[in-house]
Amino acid sequence: MTQVQRHQRCVWRAVWLMALLAGLSALGVAYAAVLLETFPFGKAVIILKLICAPGLAALISMVAFVVLLMIYRRDLNCLREQCRCLATRLLESRLGSPRTLALAEAVKPAELIAGEKKRFEPAKSSELDAELLVTAIEQGQNSNQSPRLTS
């Protein structure tokens, strides 16, 4: 993973260098267009070709480097996902599989009382099972009072 990150940083530096070279080339063409009297003719053509060639090469190289960056990014994402899976397997082997809670055990449904929204506190998994939760809600609806309400 560190090798892919190192290559990615190196390619980023190359992209910035190519962008700088293309910018300087564009600046040179703009300078020649504004300040040279015989810009498109005579000796200016040779200067223009000398300025445009590195700029064009920089733009072509920059496109290739961006493609290479996308490839390195994809590889890095795959390696990170493999590390996550490995860490998850390691933790599951040491600590056991995580216990998932049923929705009814984890959170009680919200209800409107007297035009106000009141939130329920999450139920503790060892405290109520699904049947006890259903009966508590039914009793709360019958008596217009619900257990564990907070304002």
Secondary structure, DSSP 8 states (H G I E B T S, - for coil): -HHHHHHHHHHHHHHHHHHHHHHHHHHHHHHHHHH-TTTTSTHHHHHHHHHHHHHHHHHHHHHHHHHHHHHHHHHHHHHHHHHHHHHHHHHHHHH-------HHHH----EEETTEEEEE----TTT--HHHHHHHHHHHHHTT--TTEE-
